[in-house]
Amino acid sequence: MGKHPFKILCIDGGGIKGLFSAQILAKFEEVYDTKISEQFDLICGTSTGGIIALAASANISMSDVVNFYKEKGPKIFAQKRKKNLGKLWLKIKQICYKGKYSNEELRKALAEVFKDKKIYESSNLLCIPAFDIITATPRVFKRDYKKFTEDNKKTYVDVALATSAAPTYLPIHNLESSQYVDGGVWANNPSLVGLMEFLYQFANDERFNGVDILSISSLEVAQGNAPKRNCNSFIDWNENLIELFSIGQAKNMTKLFEFLDGKLKFPMNYVRITNEPLSAEHMKNISMDNASESSLKILQSIGNATAIKAKMDPKVERFFTTGKTLYF
């Protein structure tokens, strides 16, 4: 039996913009007549990308994940009061109170999908980043493998709430003796997390002859054509501040992998899928928590167009014409 590359899927964080990522993967499942869980040895996802990663590892179709965002997103990111007064109240909550949103709708939606499913039931290896604010250290939730035996009994719902607890948006998630916030504070693009897992567990495994990483962005609003801003205070920045940190971290990962190309002792194929620059009108309608009907339509449409373009790339096709090596 010949050697194969260790195959990793990595999915960025980005709130409701996860619909864009889910639509890309749904189109790939349709075009290649497969399920994501059948194609990758390891699935990594941060925040909203962590929810998608968990769903994929539970053999849930990506078209169902798309519907999850469309049906549950407006409830999770509920704009209960209309127009300016409602927006002002959400900003006051975000800055002065306990966060912009409760996580009760998210918890209910996750429980409806995952029920009491535990990590050991995953069909794939998993790496789901979060951040432990008690110890001030990064945390990666994983499916137990070899010497790592910490997370198998944790529920999908708990891990999803931990990785997606975006500061000022959603509450801190308490789990056992720790408190977790969104993994996007350190690994919004979890590609390096995936590569490190390969190096730690599989670089010397005789079944593998290198690593292939497919990285899916959440829709990037700023693609070099954003309007000039005059942001100085926290209020001026508003929600754009957290999105700026996330995009900066993700772009840094892209630069890092460009630098690593050809410098490792094993073959590495890194493919990053992101969107084309947005129109000014689209930029106005998209943010981490804008789950309006118009925003959801834009996210799904751009995700579909991005997937149609990406599927013609032989480097992308390669991920879906050969299966994974590890089965659980």
C-alpha positions, -999 to +999 in steps of 0.1 A: +000+000+000+015+033-011+020+064+011-004+093+010-003+129+023-019+136+056-050+157+047-061+187+069-091+210+065-089+243+083-118+267+087-115+303+099-136+321+125-159+350+116-194+348+133-223+347+109-198+349+080-193+311+086-222+308+061-198+318+034-174+290+045-202+264+048-215+272+014-181+266-002-179+232+015-215+224+006-207+231-031-176+209-029-197+181-014-222+185-043-196+187-071-175+158-059-204+137-046-188+132-011-189+142+025-162+164+040-157+138+068-146+112+041-119+134+027-098+147+056-078+130+083-078+161+106-104+189+107-095+222+124-119+250+130-120+282+151-151+299+164-178+296+138-153+275+118-151+252+149-189+247+147-185+238+110-156+215+118-176+197+145-206+193+122-184+178+094-168+154+119-203+143+129-211+134+093-236+163+089-239+174+053-226+209+046-259+218+030-275+212+064-249+235+080-258+262+054-295+258+065-284+260+101-268+294+096-298+307+076-324+295+101-306+300+134-284+329+126-311+356+129-321+342+164-285+339+176-276+374+165-311+388+172-317+425+165-347+428+188-351+465+185-352+483+152-332+511+137-310+535+157-324+529+192-318+491+189-283+496+176-275+520+204-287+495+230-266+467+216-235+489+216-242+498+253-245+462+262-213+453+243-192+481+259-207+483+294-226+452+303-222+415+297-217+413+260-238+421+229-257+388+229-267+360+252-255+325+241-288+309+250-301+308+214-267+294+202-267+268+230-303+257+220-294+256+183-262+235+190-281+211+213-307+206+186-280+196+161-255+178+183-277+166+211-254+149+237-227+138+212-192+135+226-159+141+210-150+104+210-178+099+185-161+121+159-153+105+125-121+126+122-093+139+143-102+173+155-083+205+166-107+232+179-089+262+193-101+283+223-083+304+249-083+297+286-085+331+304-078+315+338-044+303+328-039+328+300-030+300+276-042+287+242-063+256+244-069+231+216-097+206+220-089+173+203-102+139+196-081+116+219-053+100+200-023+080+213-009+099+243-035+127+243-065+116+264-082+147+277-112+156+256-130+125+244-158+128+270-164+165+264-196+173+245-198+188+211-219+216+225-194+225+252-165+226+227-186+247+203-195+272+229-159+275+241-144+281+207-171+306+197-173+328+229-162+360+211-152+387+236-179+414+239-202+394+216-209+362+235-204+352+271-173+335+285-179+297+285-173+279+318-162+243+314-150+223+343-125+245+362-117+268+333-132+297+315-129+299+277-132+326+251-131+325+213-101+307+197-099+336+173-079+356+198-049+336+189-057+312+159-085+326+138-070+308+109-061+275+125-037+262+098-007+264+120-025+245+147-031+217+121+004+217+109+017+215+145-006+185+151+008+168+121+044+175+132+037+162+167+017+131+158+024+121+122+056+136+107+074+103+112+044+080+105+053+057+076+018+059+062+023+095+052+046+112+027+038+148+036+009+170+044-019+187+024-037+216+040-069+232+026-076+265+044-111+281+041-115+317+050-146+333+064-155+361+041-129+388+043-145+422+041-113+442+038-094+431+007-072+461+001-101+484-011-117+494+022-126+531+026-105+554+047-115+556+084-111+580+113-112+555+141-096+564+174-118+554+203-133+520+211-167+534+201-153+546+168-140+511+160-171+493+172-172+457+160-146+464+133-118+461+159-123+424+165-127+417+128-095+436+122-076+414+146-090+383+130-082+393+095-047+403+105-040+370+121-054+351+092-033+370+066-002+365+088-008+327+085-010+330+048+024+348+047+039+322+071+028+293+049+042+311+018+075+314+037+075+277+047+068+265+012+098+244+001+117+249+034+104+218+052+118+183+053+086+169+039+063+179+010+036+204+020+007+216-002-011+246+013-042+259-005-060+290+008-095+298-005-109+332+001-132+357-017-127+382-044-127+419-032-162+430-023-182+459-037-188+489-015-225+479-012-216+444+000-191+457+025-219+478+041-241+447+045-216+422+060-202+420+095-196+392+121-231+396+135-253+409+107-277+380+101-302+401+082-319+384+052-299+406+027-266+398+044-273+360+044-281+361+007-249+379+000-228+355+021-243+324+005-241+338-031-204+348-027-196+315-011-212+296-040-193+318-066-160+313-047-165+275-047-173+273-084-141+292-092-120+272-067-132+238-079-115+244-113-081+246-095-063+212-098-048+219-063-083+220-048-096+191-068-068+170-054-083+171-019-115+155-031-104+129-056-085+109-030-099+098+004-085+101+039-062+075+055-074+075+091-108+060+100-125+059+134 
